[in-house]
Amino acid sequence: MKIYPSLFAYLNGCEPLPLDTLLEARDRPIISLDSEEYLSEQLLLIPVIEGVYEIGFPYLKPADIAHHNNHLEYVFNLSVNSQSWALHVTDEVLDLDTIKEESELLEWEEKLGERLDNTTTLLIRLLVGMSTTFFSEQMARQPKVLVLQLQQKLDSIKVDEANLPLVTSLERRYQLRRKLEAISS
């Protein structure tokens, strides 16, 4: 197993990193396996080609940070040919939604400052809401939007509606409450 700091380093034949290197998630590190090596798990790994994987961004939780002196670090356990490796991956920010207790929020804001972020969660909600808007008229398994309709669809997006909580959005789209009441009666 070889680890490269980025896809660029891998493609240019740079020297691999030592296995105990702290990897930067923002650089999208690469793991390359020899032909006789195999992975038993592929969590957080994105296949590039056979035997080559990109380490996905770790979803950091406050518990991960507490054990690493407030450094945004994740220990990624990997098993290659039944041998375990602990890779250390660091990231830039902690997602605000990972903090479950309101009382801990101020403490984490103090510790992390600008590194505490809520934009990822907001953008995912917006993407889900926009997709719902895009395909709202089509109930097919794989709905399609023609390129000629794209501008019209983009113009019809209401960001406020896309930012609704998922339950509310699903209720509006599928009228779940009414259907559940009909089933239960």
Secondary structure, DSSP 8 states (H G I E B T S, - for coil): -EEESSHHHHHTT---B-TT-EEEGGG--EEE--TT--BS--TTEEEEETTEEEE------HHHHHTTTT--EEEEEEEETTEEEEEEEE-S-EEGGG---HHHHHHHHHHHGGGEE-HHHHHHHHHHHHHHHHTTT--SSS----GGGHHHHHHT--HHHHTS-HHHHHHHHH-HHHHHHHHH-
